Amino acid sequence: MYVTLSNEFTPATNSPELRPYTLSPEAGSQRKQQAIGSHLFREGDIANNIYEITAGVFRLTRVLDNGRRQVIAFGLPGDIIGFPNGTLHHSNCEAIQTAEVIAYRRHALDSFDGGHETHKRLLDAALREISAMQDHFMMLARKSALEKVASFLITLAERTGTPIGKYTTCALPMTRGDIADFLGLTIETVSRTLTRLRKDNIIVLETTQTVLIKDMTALGAASQVAD
């Protein structure tokens, strides 16, 4: 999951190319369960597999040379994660919700044993990730704190939200610190911005890990207007 400059947020799971399915055993795939707090892979691990998320949420992070953590992305159902840097994983990947993935063996894909359709889906996913990452970097440089947080909530709601009448509720499994490290903000700024949206009657923070969006139109406006 990246937050882009576009206001057209389309859930990846609605895309025919990314609807989860299981390959036949001979194609070298298997389903894996991940408990909260467990690592799917760590930075520097040999990348034997590429993973398609079918349930749950993952946090992808890197530790910078100065010791600070950067949240690179959040992996949501429908996302494919674990594309390597050469032969190694370039980030840590930890489940922040109980999760399930389909693991595809890299050697099967390299040798086309996984089939043409699988190769096409993974290539398309890699190209989408590159494009979304570029847009995300532009967002970090150009958007205000309000725009960043509003865009984040819209993306999360479009990807994982549940309609309740004219409102939308969605889980917020990531901490305020996670959101801050993802959007290039401080924890205090994220908290202040969420409070501002709450006071403007745009959202309701039902719990620390649940948000109810009352006015999606106003949230969309907040994602596009300078703070």
Backbone hydrogen bonds, N-H to C=O, Kabsch-Sander energy under -0.5 kcal/mol:
donor,donor_aa,acceptor,acceptor_aa,energy
4,T,2,Y,-0.6
9,F,7,N,-1.0
10,T,8,E,-0.7
14,N,11,P,-1.5
15,S,12,A,-1.7
18,L,15,S,-1.7
19,R,16,P,-0.8
27,A,24,S,-2.1
28,G,25,P,-1.8
30,Q,103,A,-1.5
32,K,101,V,-2.7
34,Q,99,A,-3.0
37,G,95,A,-3.2
38,S,35,A,-2.1
40,L,93,C,-2.6
41,F,93,C,-1.0
44,G,89,H,-3.0
45,D,42,R,-2.3
47,A,87,T,-3.0
48,N,46,I,-1.6
50,I,104,Y,-2.1
51,Y,81,I,-2.9
52,E,102,I,-2.5
53,I,51,Y,-0.5
53,I,79,D,-2.8
54,T,100,E,-2.6
55,A,100,E,-1.6
58,F,75,G,-2.3
59,R,94,E,-3.0
60,L,58,F,-0.5
60,L,73,A,-2.7
61,T,59,R,-0.5
61,T,92,N,-2.2
62,R,70,Q,-2.1
64,L,62,R,-0.6
64,L,68,R,-3.5
67,G,64,L,-2.1
70,Q,62,R,-3.0
71,V,181,D,-0.6
72,I,60,L,-2.4
72,I,70,Q,-0.7
73,A,60,L,-1.3
74,F,1,M,-1.1
75,G,58,F,-2.3
76,L,74,F,-0.6
78,G,53,I,-2.9
79,D,76,L,-2.6
81,I,51,Y,-2.9
85,N,88,L,-3.4
86,G,84,P,-0.8
87,T,85,N,-0.8
88,L,85,N,-1.4
89,H,45,D,-2.7
92,N,61,T,-3.2
93,C,41,F,-2.7
94,E,59,R,-2.3
95,A,38,S,-2.6
96,I,57,V,-2.6
97,Q,57,V,-1.1
99,A,34,Q,-2.9
100,E,55,A,-2.0
101,V,32,K,-2.4
102,I,52,E,-2.6
103,A,30,Q,-3.4
103,A,101,V,-0.6
104,Y,50,I,-3.2
104,Y,102,I,-0.5
105,R,28,G,-2.0
106,R,48,N,-3.1
109,L,105,R,-1.5
110,D,106,R,-2.9
111,S,107,H,-1.6
112,F,109,L,-1.2
113,D,108,A,-2.1
114,G,108,A,-1.3
115,G,112,F,-1.2
119,H,115,G,-1.9
120,K,116,H,-2.4
121,R,117,E,-2.3
122,L,118,T,-2.4
123,L,119,H,-2.4
124,D,120,K,-2.7
125,A,121,R,-2.1
126,A,122,L,-2.2
127,L,123,L,-2.3
128,R,124,D,-2.3
129,E,125,A,-2.2
130,I,126,A,-2.0
131,S,127,L,-2.1
132,A,128,R,-2.9
133,M,129,E,-2.4
134,Q,130,I,-2.0
135,D,131,S,-2.1
136,H,132,A,-2.3
137,F,133,M,-2.2
138,M,134,Q,-1.8
139,M,135,D,-2.3
140,L,136,H,-2.3
141,A,137,F,-1.4
142,R,138,M,-2.0
143,K,139,M,-2.4
148,K,144,S,-2.5
149,V,145,A,-2.5
150,A,146,L,-2.6
151,S,147,E,-2.4
152,F,148,K,-2.4
153,L,149,V,-2.3
154,I,150,A,-2.2
155,T,151,S,-2.5
156,L,152,F,-2.4
157,A,153,L,-2.6
158,E,154,I,-2.7
159,R,155,T,-2.0
160,T,156,L,-3.0
161,G,157,A,-2.0
162,T,169,T,-3.2
164,I,167,Y,-2.7
167,Y,164,I,-2.0
168,T,213,I,-1.8
169,T,162,T,-2.5
170,C,211,V,-2.3
172,L,209,Q,-3.0
179,I,175,T,-2.2
180,A,176,R,-2.5
181,D,177,G,-2.5
182,F,178,D,-1.6
183,L,179,I,-2.4
184,G,180,A,-1.1
185,L,180,A,-2.3
190,V,186,T,-2.2
191,S,187,I,-2.5
192,R,188,E,-2.6
193,T,189,T,-2.5
194,L,190,V,-2.4
195,T,191,S,-2.2
196,R,192,R,-2.3
197,L,193,T,-2.3
198,R,194,L,-2.0
199,K,195,T,-2.9
200,D,196,R,-1.9
201,N,198,R,-1.7
202,I,197,L,-2.5
203,I,197,L,-1.1
204,V,212,L,-2.5
206,E,204,V,-1.3
206,E,210,T,-0.5
207,T,210,T,-1.3
210,T,207,T,-1.1
211,V,170,C,-2.4
212,L,204,V,-3.1
213,I,168,T,-3.7
213,I,211,V,-0.5
214,K,202,I,-2.3
214,K,212,L,-0.7
215,D,202,I,-1.7
219,L,215,D,-2.0
220,G,216,M,-2.4
221,A,217,T,-2.2
222,A,218,A,-2.3
223,S,219,L,-1.4
224,Q,221,A,-1.4
225,V,221,A,-1.0
